[in-house]
Amino acid sequence: MYLLGTIILDIAQARTLFEINCNTVGATFVLIMGVKTSLLVLEAKAKRKFMGEPYIYYSREAMSGIINRSFFWWLNSLFKVGYRNVLSPKDLETLDASLLSKNLGQKIQEAWDHRGTHLAIDLKRFPP
């Protein structure tokens, strides 16, 4: 977000530098803007193929950058597949580990067990 914001603001500053005849400073400033734009493009690119073994199996959403998440760009491949064919379970991405039913089942069971202890404590505080 920093790079995107500064690139937008730098455009006006570069224009001003060229208008006041600071051509050398303006050209250097435009070069710096090019470097920032290159960094922004590299940041937005998918890095899954460069990641190691545990990260290969993460979902696209988890591996997406801030720009892809902001505009839901990571869903485009799913939309393309859904437009061409009827979606099947094999077309869908893997779920985030925190959303798997096994993990959620354990969390629900722990919350249910914990609820019972609070109920017993509340009944002791307020006798009939």
N, CA, C and O atoms as a GROMACS GRO file, in nm:
protein
  512
    1MET      N    1   0.083  -0.119   0.000
    1MET     CA    2   0.000   0.000   0.000
    1MET      C    3   0.088   0.125   0.000
    1MET      O    4   0.055   0.227  -0.061
    2TYR      N    5   0.202   0.115   0.070
    2TYR     CA    6   0.296   0.228   0.075
    2TYR      C    7   0.345   0.261  -0.066
    2TYR      O    8   0.344   0.378  -0.106
    3LEU      N    9   0.389   0.160  -0.139
    3LEU     CA   10   0.441   0.183  -0.274
    3LEU      C   11   0.334   0.242  -0.365
    3LEU      O   12   0.362   0.336  -0.440
    4LEU      N   13   0.215   0.189  -0.358
    4LEU     CA   14   0.107   0.239  -0.443
    4LEU      C   15   0.075   0.385  -0.411
    4LEU      O   16   0.058   0.467  -0.501
    5GLY      N   17   0.068   0.417  -0.282
    5GLY     CA   18   0.039   0.555  -0.242
    5GLY      C   19   0.149   0.653  -0.280
    5GLY      O   20   0.121   0.762  -0.328
    6THR      N   21   0.274   0.613  -0.260
    6THR     CA   22   0.383   0.705  -0.293
    6THR      C   23   0.401   0.724  -0.443
    6THR      O   24   0.439   0.832  -0.487
    7ILE      N   25   0.373   0.620  -0.522
    7ILE     CA   26   0.383   0.635  -0.667
    7ILE      C   27   0.281   0.735  -0.717
    7ILE      O   28   0.312   0.819  -0.802
    8ILE      N   29   0.160   0.729  -0.665
    8ILE     CA   30   0.056   0.822  -0.706
    8ILE      C   31   0.095   0.966  -0.668
    8ILE      O   32   0.077   1.058  -0.747
    9LEU      N   33   0.148   0.983  -0.548
    9LEU     CA   34   0.187   1.117  -0.504
    9LEU      C   35   0.314   1.166  -0.575
    9LEU      O   36   0.332   1.286  -0.595
   10ASP      N   37   0.402   1.074  -0.612
   10ASP     CA   38   0.525   1.112  -0.681
   10ASP      C   39   0.500   1.164  -0.822
   10ASP      O   40   0.581   1.241  -0.874
   11ILE      N   41   0.392   1.124  -0.884
   11ILE     CA   42   0.361   1.172  -1.018
   11ILE      C   43   0.346   1.324  -1.018
   11ILE      O   44   0.400   1.392  -1.104
   12ALA      N   45   0.272   1.375  -0.920
   12ALA     CA   46   0.253   1.520  -0.911
   12ALA      C   47   0.386   1.592  -0.879
   12ALA      O   48   0.413   1.700  -0.932
   13GLN      N   49   0.466   1.530  -0.795
   13GLN     CA   50   0.594   1.592  -0.759
   13GLN      C   51   0.690   1.593  -0.879
   13GLN      O   52   0.762   1.690  -0.898
   14ALA      N   53   0.691   1.487  -0.959
   14ALA     CA   54   0.777   1.484  -1.077
   14ALA      C   55   0.732   1.589  -1.179
   14ALA      O   56   0.816   1.655  -1.240
   15ARG      N   57   0.603   1.603  -1.196
   15ARG     CA   58   0.551   1.705  -1.288
   15ARG      C   59   0.596   1.844  -1.244
   15ARG      O   60   0.635   1.926  -1.327
   16THR      N   61   0.590   1.870  -1.115
   16THR     CA   62   0.630   1.999  -1.062
   16THR      C   63   0.780   2.023  -1.084
   16THR      O   64   0.821   2.134  -1.118
   17LEU      N   65   0.860   1.920  -1.063
   17LEU     CA   66   1.004   1.935  -1.084
   17LEU      C   67   1.037   1.970  -1.229
   17LEU      O   68   1.126   2.051  -1.254
   18PHE      N   69   0.968   1.910  -1.323
   18PHE     CA   70   0.993   1.942  -1.464
   18PHE      C   71   0.940   2.082  -1.500
   18PHE      O   72   0.998   2.148  -1.586
   19GLU      N   73   0.833   2.126  -1.436
   19GLU     CA   74   0.778   2.259  -1.465
   19GLU      C   75   0.869   2.371  -1.416
   19GLU      O   76   0.872   2.478  -1.476
   20ILE      N   77   0.943   2.348  -1.308
   20ILE     CA   78   1.032   2.453  -1.256
   20ILE      C   79   1.174   2.438  -1.312
   20ILE      O   80   1.268   2.496  -1.258
   21ASN      N   81   1.188   2.361  -1.420
   21ASN     CA   82   1.314   2.343  -1.491
   21ASN      C   83   1.424   2.278  -1.409
   21ASN      O   84   1.542   2.312  -1.424
   22CYS      N   85   1.388   2.185  -1.324
   22CYS     CA   86   1.487   2.102  -1.252
   22CYS      C   87   1.493   1.968  -1.324
   22CYS      O   88   1.454   1.865  -1.269
   23ASN      N   89   1.541   1.971  -1.447
   23ASN     CA   90   1.535   1.852  -1.532
   23ASN      C   91   1.620   1.737  -1.479
   23ASN      O   92   1.578   1.621  -1.488
   24THR      N   93   1.737   1.765  -1.424
   24THR     CA   94   1.823   1.658  -1.372
   24THR      C   95   1.759   1.593  -1.251
   24THR      O   96   1.754   1.470  -1.240
   25VAL      N   97   1.710   1.676  -1.159
   25VAL     CA   98   1.644   1.623  -1.040
   25VAL      C   99   1.515   1.551  -1.080
   25VAL      O  100   1.482   1.446  -1.025
   26GLY      N  101   1.442   1.608  -1.175
   26GLY     CA  102   1.318   1.546  -1.222
   26GLY      C  103   1.343   1.411  -1.287
   26GLY      O  104   1.267   1.316  -1.264
   27ALA      N  105   1.449   1.401  -1.368
   27ALA     CA  106   1.482   1.274  -1.432
   27ALA      C  107   1.522   1.168  -1.329
   27ALA      O  108   1.485   1.052  -1.342
   28THR      N  109   1.596   1.210  -1.228
   28THR     CA  110   1.634   1.118  -1.120
   28THR      C  111   1.510   1.072  -1.044
   28THR      O  112   1.498   0.955  -1.006
   29PHE      N  113   1.420   1.166  -1.023
   29PHE     CA  114   1.297   1.134  -0.952
   29PHE      C  115   1.211   1.036  -1.031
   29PHE      O  116   1.151   0.945  -0.973
   30VAL      N  117   1.206   1.054  -1.161
   30VAL     CA  118   1.129   0.961  -1.246
   30VAL      C  119   1.194   0.823  -1.245
   30VAL      O  120   1.124   0.722  -1.247
   31LEU      N  121   1.327   0.818  -1.241
   31LEU     CA  122   1.398   0.691  -1.232
   31LEU      C  123   1.362   0.619  -1.101
   31LEU      O  124   1.339   0.498  -1.100
   32ILE      N  125   1.357   0.693  -0.992
   32ILE     CA  126   1.318   0.635  -0.862
   32ILE      C  127   1.174   0.586  -0.868
   32ILE      O  128   1.142   0.482  -0.811
   33MET      N  129   1.087   0.660  -0.936
   33MET     CA  130   0.948   0.615  -0.953
   33MET      C  131   0.943   0.484  -1.031
   33MET      O  132   0.861   0.397  -1.002
   34GLY      N  133   1.030   0.470  -1.130
   34GLY     CA  134   1.037   0.344  -1.206
   34GLY      C  135   1.078   0.227  -1.119
   34GLY      O  136   1.025   0.117  -1.132
   35VAL      N  137   1.173   0.250  -1.029
   35VAL     CA  138   1.216   0.146  -0.936
   35VAL      C  139   1.101   0.108  -0.843
   35VAL      O  140   1.078  -0.010  -0.818
   36LYS      N  141   1.029   0.209  -0.792
   36LYS     CA  142   0.915   0.182  -0.705
   36LYS      C  143   0.807   0.104  -0.779
   36LYS      O  144   0.748   0.012  -0.723
   37THR      N  145   0.782   0.140  -0.904
   37THR     CA  146   0.682   0.069  -0.984
   37THR      C  147   0.725  -0.075  -1.007
   37THR      O  148   0.642  -0.166  -1.001
   38SER      N  149   0.853  -0.097  -1.033
   38SER     CA  150   0.904  -0.233  -1.050
   38SER      C  151   0.887  -0.315  -0.923
   38SER      O  152   0.848  -0.432  -0.928
   39LEU      N  153   0.916  -0.254  -0.809
   39LEU     CA  154   0.897  -0.323  -0.682
   39LEU      C  155   0.750  -0.356  -0.657
   39LEU      O  156   0.719  -0.462  -0.605
   40LEU      N  157   0.661  -0.265  -0.695
   40LEU     CA  158   0.518  -0.289  -0.679
   40LEU      C  159   0.473  -0.405  -0.766
   40LEU      O  160   0.393  -0.488  -0.722
   41VAL      N  161   0.522  -0.412  -0.890
   41VAL     CA  162   0.485  -0.522  -0.980
   41VAL      C  163   0.540  -0.654  -0.926
   41VAL      O  164   0.469  -0.755  -0.928
   42LEU      N  165   0.663  -0.655  -0.878
   42LEU     CA  166   0.721  -0.776  -0.821
   42LEU      C  167   0.645  -0.821  -0.696
   42LEU      O  168   0.628  -0.940  -0.673
   43GLU      N  169   0.602  -0.726  -0.616
   43GLU     CA  170   0.526  -0.759  -0.496
   43GLU      C  171   0.390  -0.820  -0.532
   43GLU      O  172   0.341  -0.908  -0.461
   44ALA      N  173   0.330  -0.774  -0.639
   44ALA     CA  174   0.198  -0.823  -0.678
   44ALA      C  175   0.203  -0.960  -0.745
   44ALA      O  176   0.102  -1.029  -0.750
   45LYS      N  177   0.319  -1.000  -0.796
   45LYS     CA  178   0.332  -1.130  -0.863
   45LYS      C  179   0.323  -1.244  -0.763
   45LYS      O  180   0.360  -1.229  -0.647
   46ALA      N  181   0.273  -1.357  -0.810
   46ALA     CA  182   0.266  -1.476  -0.726
   46ALA      C  183   0.406  -1.532  -0.702
   46ALA      O  184   0.489  -1.535  -0.793
   47LYS      N  185   0.431  -1.575  -0.581
   47LYS     CA  186   0.562  -1.626  -0.544
   47LYS      C  187   0.557  -1.774  -0.505
   47LYS      O  188   0.652  -1.826  -0.447
   48ARG      N  189   0.448  -1.840  -0.537
   48ARG     CA  190   0.429  -1.979  -0.496
   48ARG      C  191   0.538  -2.071  -0.550
   48ARG      O  192   0.583  -2.161  -0.479
   49LYS      N  193   0.582  -2.049  -0.674
   49LYS     CA  194   0.682  -2.139  -0.732
   49LYS      C  195   0.820  -2.122  -0.668
   49LYS      O  196   0.906  -2.209  -0.683
   50PHE      N  197   0.844  -2.013  -0.597
   50PHE     CA  198   0.972  -1.991  -0.531
   50PHE      C  199   0.972  -2.035  -0.386
   50PHE      O  200   1.077  -2.040  -0.322
   51MET      N  201   0.855  -2.068  -0.333
   51MET     CA  202   0.843  -2.105  -0.192
   51MET      C  203   0.885  -2.250  -0.169
   51MET      O  204   0.888  -2.330  -0.263
   52GLY      N  205   0.915  -2.282  -0.047
   52GLY     CA  206   0.959  -2.416  -0.012
   52GLY      C  207   0.842  -2.512   0.005
   52GLY      O  208   0.728  -2.480  -0.027
   53GLU      N  209   0.873  -2.629   0.055
   53GLU     CA  210   0.779  -2.740   0.065
   53GLU      C  211   0.652  -2.710   0.147
   53GLU      O  212   0.544  -2.740   0.098
   54PRO      N  213   0.658  -2.654   0.266
   54PRO     CA  214   0.531  -2.640   0.340
   54PRO      C  215   0.436  -2.536   0.278
   54PRO      O  216   0.316  -2.543   0.301
   55TYR      N  217   0.489  -2.442   0.203
   55TYR     CA  218   0.405  -2.335   0.150
   55TYR      C  219   0.339  -2.370   0.017
   55TYR      O  220   0.250  -2.297  -0.028
   56ILE      N  221   0.380  -2.478  -0.047
   56ILE     CA  222   0.324  -2.515  -0.176
   56ILE      C  223   0.176  -2.549  -0.163
   56ILE      O  224   0.099  -2.525  -0.255
   57TYR      N  225   0.135  -2.605  -0.050
   57TYR     CA  226   0.000  -2.653  -0.032
   57TYR      C  227  -0.095  -2.548   0.028
   57TYR      O  228  -0.212  -2.578   0.052
   58TYR      N  229  -0.047  -2.428   0.051
   58TYR     CA  230  -0.133  -2.322   0.103
   58TYR      C  231  -0.230  -2.278  -0.006
   58TYR      O  232  -0.203  -2.295  -0.125
   59SER      N  233  -0.342  -2.223   0.034
   59SER     CA  234  -0.441  -2.174  -0.063
   59SER      C  235  -0.391  -2.047  -0.130
   59SER      O  236  -0.300  -1.980  -0.080
   60ARG      N  237  -0.451  -2.014  -0.244
   60ARG     CA  238  -0.412  -1.892  -0.316
   60ARG      C  239  -0.438  -1.768  -0.232
   60ARG      O  240  -0.361  -1.672  -0.235
   61GLU      N  241  -0.546  -1.771  -0.157
   61GLU     CA  242  -0.580  -1.655  -0.074
   61GLU      C  243  -0.472  -1.630   0.030
   61GLU      O  244  -0.436  -1.515   0.056
   62ALA      N  245  -0.421  -1.735   0.090
   62ALA     CA  246  -0.318  -1.720   0.194
   62ALA      C  247  -0.187  -1.670   0.135
   62ALA      O  248  -0.111  -1.600   0.203
   63MET      N  249  -0.158  -1.704   0.010
   63MET     CA  250  -0.032  -1.666  -0.052
   63MET      C  251  -0.042  -1.538  -0.134
   63MET      O  252   0.058  -1.495  -0.192
   64SER      N  253  -0.160  -1.477  -0.140
   64SER     CA  254  -0.178  -1.355  -0.218
   64SER      C  255  -0.124  -1.234  -0.144
   64SER      O  256  -0.121  -1.231  -0.020
   65GLY      N  257  -0.080  -1.136  -0.220
   65GLY     CA  258  -0.033  -1.012  -0.162
   65GLY      C  259  -0.149  -0.919  -0.127
   65GLY      O  260  -0.266  -0.954  -0.145
   66ILE      N  261  -0.115  -0.803  -0.077
   66ILE     CA  262  -0.216  -0.707  -0.032
   66ILE      C  263  -0.303  -0.657  -0.147
   66ILE      O  264  -0.422  -0.634  -0.128
   67ILE      N  265  -0.247  -0.640  -0.263
   67ILE     CA  266  -0.324  -0.590  -0.377
   67ILE      C  267  -0.422  -0.697  -0.425
   67ILE      O  268  -0.538  -0.668  -0.451
   68ASN      N  269  -0.374  -0.821  -0.436
   68ASN     CA  270  -0.461  -0.930  -0.478
   68ASN      C  271  -0.575  -0.952  -0.380
   68ASN      O  272  -0.688  -0.979  -0.420
   69ARG      N  273  -0.546  -0.941  -0.252
   69ARG     CA  274  -0.652  -0.958  -0.152
   69ARG      C  275  -0.750  -0.841  -0.152
   69ARG      O  276  -0.870  -0.861  -0.130
   70SER      N  277  -0.701  -0.723  -0.178
   70SER     CA  278  -0.788  -0.605  -0.177
   70SER      C  279  -0.892  -0.611  -0.289
   70SER      O  280  -1.007  -0.572  -0.269
   71PHE      N  281  -0.851  -0.659  -0.405
   71PHE     CA  282  -0.941  -0.662  -0.520
   71PHE      C  283  -0.992  -0.803  -0.550
   71PHE      O  284  -1.053  -0.824  -0.655
   72PHE      N  285  -0.969  -0.899  -0.460
   72PHE     CA  286  -1.010  -1.039  -0.478
   72PHE      C  287  -0.958  -1.094  -0.610
   72PHE      O  288  -1.027  -1.173  -0.675
   73TRP      N  289  -0.839  -1.054  -0.650
   73TRP     CA  290  -0.780  -1.095  -0.776
   73TRP      C  291  -0.749  -1.244  -0.778
   73TRP      O  292  -0.744  -1.305  -0.885
   74TRP      N  293  -0.728  -1.303  -0.661
   74TRP     CA  294  -0.695  -1.444  -0.652
   74TRP      C  295  -0.812  -1.532  -0.694
   74TRP      O  296  -0.793  -1.651  -0.714
   75LEU      N  297  -0.932  -1.478  -0.706
   75LEU     CA  298  -1.049  -1.555  -0.748
   75LEU      C  299  -1.064  -1.564  -0.899
   75LEU      O  300  -1.146  -1.642  -0.948
   76ASN      N  301  -0.987  -1.487  -0.975
   76ASN     CA  302  -1.002  -1.484  -1.120
   76ASN      C  303  -0.986  -1.621  -1.185
   76ASN      O  304  -1.062  -1.655  -1.276
   77SER      N  305  -0.889  -1.700  -1.141
   77SER     CA  306  -0.870  -1.833  -1.200
   77SER      C  307  -0.990  -1.923  -1.174
   77SER      O  308  -1.027  -2.003  -1.260
   78LEU      N  309  -1.051  -1.911  -1.058
   78LEU     CA  310  -1.172  -1.989  -1.028
   78LEU      C  311  -1.288  -1.944  -1.114
   78LEU      O  312  -1.367  -2.026  -1.161
   79PHE      N  313  -1.301  -1.813  -1.137
   79PHE     CA  314  -1.406  -1.762  -1.223
   79PHE      C  315  -1.390  -1.812  -1.366
   79PHE      O  316  -1.489  -1.845  -1.432
   80LYS      N  317  -1.266  -1.817  -1.414
   80LYS     CA  318  -1.241  -1.867  -1.551
   80LYS      C  319  -1.282  -2.013  -1.564
   80LYS      O  320  -1.346  -2.051  -1.662
   81VAL      N  321  -1.245  -2.094  -1.466
   81VAL     CA  322  -1.282  -2.236  -1.470
   81VAL      C  323  -1.434  -2.251  -1.461
   81VAL      O  324  -1.492  -2.333  -1.532
   82GLY      N  325  -1.498  -2.174  -1.375
   82GLY     CA  326  -1.642  -2.181  -1.360
   82GLY      C  327  -1.717  -2.130  -1.482
   82GLY      O  328  -1.829  -2.174  -1.508
   83TYR      N  329  -1.657  -2.041  -1.556
   83TYR     CA  330  -1.721  -1.990  -1.677
   83TYR      C  331  -1.715  -2.096  -1.789
   83TYR      O  332  -1.809  -2.107  -1.868
   84ARG      N  333  -1.606  -2.172  -1.794
   84ARG     CA  334  -1.590  -2.271  -1.900
   84ARG      C  335  -1.663  -2.402  -1.870
   84ARG      O  336  -1.718  -2.464  -1.960
   85ASN      N  337  -1.663  -2.444  -1.744
   85ASN     CA  338  -1.720  -2.573  -1.703
   85ASN      C  339  -1.802  -2.555  -1.577
   85ASN      O  340  -1.801  -2.450  -1.513
   86VAL      N  341  -1.874  -2.661  -1.542
   86VAL     CA  342  -1.941  -2.666  -1.413
   86VAL      C  343  -1.835  -2.699  -1.309
   86VAL      O  344  -1.755  -2.791  -1.327
   87LEU      N  345  -1.834  -2.623  -1.200
   87LEU     CA  346  -1.732  -2.645  -1.097
   87LEU      C  347  -1.756  -2.776  -1.024
   87LEU      O  348  -1.870  -2.812  -0.995
   88SER      N  349  -1.649  -2.846  -0.996
   88SER     CA  350  -1.654  -2.968  -0.916
   88SER      C  351  -1.560  -2.950  -0.798
   88SER      O  352  -1.479  -2.856  -0.798
   89PRO      N  353  -1.567  -3.034  -0.698
   89PRO     CA  354  -1.479  -3.018  -0.582
   89PRO      C  355  -1.330  -3.019  -0.615
   89PRO      O  356  -1.251  -2.956  -0.545
   90LYS      N  357  -1.291  -3.090  -0.722
   90LYS     CA  358  -1.148  -3.093  -0.756
   90LYS      C  359  -1.101  -2.959  -0.814
   90LYS      O  360  -0.981  -2.932  -0.817
   91ASP      N  361  -1.195  -2.875  -0.861
   91ASP     CA  362  -1.159  -2.743  -0.915
   91ASP      C  363  -1.133  -2.641  -0.806
   91ASP      O  364  -1.071  -2.538  -0.831
   92LEU      N  365  -1.180  -2.668  -0.686
   92LEU     CA  366  -1.168  -2.572  -0.577
   92LEU      C  367  -1.031  -2.581  -0.511
   92LEU      O  368  -0.967  -2.686  -0.513
   93GLU      N  369  -0.989  -2.470  -0.455
   93GLU     CA  370  -0.860  -2.462  -0.386
   93GLU      C  371  -0.868  -2.535  -0.252
   93GLU      O  372  -0.977  -2.564  -0.202
   94THR      N  373  -0.752  -2.562  -0.195
   94THR     CA  374  -0.749  -2.618  -0.060
   94THR      C  375  -0.788  -2.509   0.040
   94THR      O  376  -0.764  -2.391   0.016
   95LEU      N  377  -0.848  -2.549   0.147
   95LEU     CA  378  -0.890  -2.455   0.249
   95LEU      C  379  -0.774  -2.417   0.339
   95LEU      O  380  -0.676  -2.490   0.353
   96ASP      N  381  -0.787  -2.301   0.399
   96ASP     CA  382  -0.692  -2.259   0.500
   96ASP      C  383  -0.702  -2.356   0.618
   96ASP      O  384  -0.811  -2.404   0.649
   97ALA      N  385  -0.592  -2.384   0.683
   97ALA     CA  386  -0.589  -2.483   0.792
   97ALA      C  387  -0.685  -2.445   0.905
   97ALA      O  388  -0.742  -2.534   0.969
   98SER      N  389  -0.704  -2.317   0.930
   98SER     CA  390  -0.793  -2.276   1.039
   98SER      C  391  -0.941  -2.298   1.004
   98SER      O  392  -1.026  -2.291   1.093
   99LEU      N  393  -0.973  -2.323   0.877
   99LEU     CA  394  -1.111  -2.345   0.836
   99LEU      C  395  -1.146  -2.491   0.814
   99LEU      O  396  -1.260  -2.522   0.781
  100LEU      N  397  -1.051  -2.581   0.833
  100LEU     CA  398  -1.080  -2.723   0.815
  100LEU      C  399  -1.175  -2.772   0.923
  100LEU      O  400  -1.170  -2.726   1.036
  101SER      N  401  -1.262  -2.865   0.888
  101SER     CA  402  -1.365  -2.911   0.981
  101SER      C  403  -1.305  -2.979   1.104
  101SER      O  404  -1.362  -2.971   1.212
  102LYS      N  405  -1.191  -3.044   1.087
  102LYS     CA  406  -1.127  -3.109   1.202
  102LYS      C  407  -1.088  -3.005   1.307
  102LYS      O  408  -1.116  -3.024   1.426
  103ASN      N  409  -1.025  -2.897   1.265
  103ASN     CA  410  -0.984  -2.793   1.360
  103ASN      C  411  -1.104  -2.721   1.420
  103ASN      O  412  -1.106  -2.692   1.539
  104LEU      N  413  -1.203  -2.692   1.336
  104LEU     CA  414  -1.322  -2.623   1.387
  104LEU      C  415  -1.400  -2.711   1.483
  104LEU      O  416  -1.456  -2.662   1.581
  105GLY      N  417  -1.404  -2.841   1.456
  105GLY     CA  418  -1.472  -2.935   1.547
  105GLY      C  419  -1.407  -2.936   1.684
  105GLY      O  420  -1.476  -2.938   1.786
  106GLN      N  421  -1.273  -2.934   1.686
  106GLN     CA  422  -1.202  -2.931   1.814
  106GLN      C  423  -1.230  -2.801   1.889
  106GLN      O  424  -1.248  -2.803   2.011
  107LYS      N  425  -1.232  -2.689   1.817
  107LYS     CA  426  -1.258  -2.560   1.882
  107LYS      C  427  -1.401  -2.555   1.938
  107LYS      O  428  -1.423  -2.503   2.047
  108ILE      N  429  -1.496  -2.609   1.864
  108ILE     CA  430  -1.635  -2.612   1.912
  108ILE      C  431  -1.647  -2.700   2.035
  108ILE      O  432  -1.715  -2.664   2.132
  109GLN      N  433  -1.580  -2.815   2.032
  109GLN     CA  434  -1.586  -2.906   2.148
  109GLN      C  435  -1.524  -2.840   2.271
  109GLN      O  436  -1.578  -2.851   2.381
  110GLU      N  437  -1.410  -2.772   2.254
  110GLU     CA  438  -1.348  -2.702   2.366
  110GLU      C  439  -1.438  -2.592   2.420
  110GLU      O  440  -1.449  -2.575   2.542
  111ALA      N  441  -1.502  -2.518   2.331
  111ALA     CA  442  -1.594  -2.412   2.375
  111ALA      C  443  -1.714  -2.472   2.448
  111ALA      O  444  -1.761  -2.415   2.546
  112TRP      N  445  -1.762  -2.587   2.400
  112TRP     CA  446  -1.877  -2.652   2.464
  112TRP      C  447  -1.839  -2.702   2.603
  112TRP      O  448  -1.915  -2.686   2.698
  113ASP      N  449  -1.720  -2.762   2.614
  113ASP     CA  450  -1.675  -2.809   2.746
  113ASP      C  451  -1.653  -2.692   2.841
  113ASP      O  452  -1.684  -2.702   2.959
  114HIS      N  453  -1.600  -2.584   2.791
  114HIS     CA  454  -1.574  -2.466   2.873
  114HIS      C  455  -1.706  -2.402   2.917
  114HIS      O  456  -1.714  -2.347   3.027
  115ARG      N  457  -1.806  -2.408   2.834
  115ARG     CA  458  -1.936  -2.352   2.866
  115ARG      C  459  -1.996  -2.421   2.986
  115ARG      O  460  -2.059  -2.356   3.070
  116GLY      N  461  -1.978  -2.550   2.996
  116GLY     CA  462  -2.033  -2.624   3.109
  116GLY      C  463  -1.971  -2.582   3.241
  116GLY      O  464  -2.042  -2.580   3.342
  117THR      N  465  -1.844  -2.549   3.244
  117THR     CA  466  -1.781  -2.507   3.369
  117THR      C  467  -1.829  -2.368   3.410
  117THR      O  468  -1.843  -2.342   3.530
  118HIS      N  469  -1.855  -2.280   3.316
  118HIS     CA  470  -1.906  -2.149   3.351
  118HIS      C  471  -2.048  -2.159   3.407
  118HIS      O  472  -2.085  -2.084   3.497
  119LEU      N  473  -2.125  -2.251   3.352
  119LEU     CA  474  -2.262  -2.269   3.399
  119LEU      C  475  -2.262  -2.316   3.544
  119LEU      O  476  -2.343  -2.270   3.624
  120ALA      N  477  -2.172  -2.410   3.577
  120ALA     CA  478  -2.164  -2.459   3.714
  120ALA      C  479  -2.121  -2.348   3.808
  120ALA      O  480  -2.174  -2.338   3.919
  121ILE      N  481  -2.030  -2.265   3.768
  121ILE     CA  482  -1.984  -2.155   3.852
  121ILE      C  483  -2.097  -2.055   3.873
  121ILE      O  484  -2.116  -2.007   3.985
  122ASP      N  485  -2.172  -2.023   3.770
  122ASP     CA  486  -2.282  -1.930   3.783
  122ASP      C  487  -2.391  -1.981   3.877
  122ASP      O  488  -2.449  -1.904   3.952
  123LEU      N  489  -2.418  -2.112   3.873
  123LEU     CA  490  -2.520  -2.168   3.962
  123LEU      C  491  -2.474  -2.163   4.108
  123LEU      O  492  -2.557  -2.147   4.197
  124LYS      N  493  -2.346  -2.176   4.132
  124LYS     CA  494  -2.295  -2.167   4.268
  124LYS      C  495  -2.302  -2.025   4.322
  124LYS      O  496  -2.321  -2.005   4.442
  125ARG      N  497  -2.286  -1.928   4.234
  125ARG     CA  498  -2.291  -1.788   4.278
  125ARG      C  499  -2.432  -1.744   4.312
  125ARG      O  500  -2.450  -1.656   4.396
  126PHE      N  501  -2.531  -1.805   4.250
  126PHE     CA  502  -2.670  -1.767   4.271
  126PHE      C  503  -2.751  -1.888   4.318
  126PHE      O  504  -2.818  -1.952   4.237
  127PRO      N  505  -2.746  -1.919   4.445
  127PRO     CA  506  -2.823  -2.036   4.495
  127PRO      C  507  -2.973  -2.007   4.487
  127PRO      O  508  -3.015  -1.891   4.489
  128PRO      N  509  -3.054  -2.114   4.479
  128PRO     CA  510  -3.199  -2.095   4.468
  128PRO      C  511  -3.262  -2.039   4.594
  128PRO      O  512  -3.384  -2.018   4.598
   0.00000   0.00000   0.00000
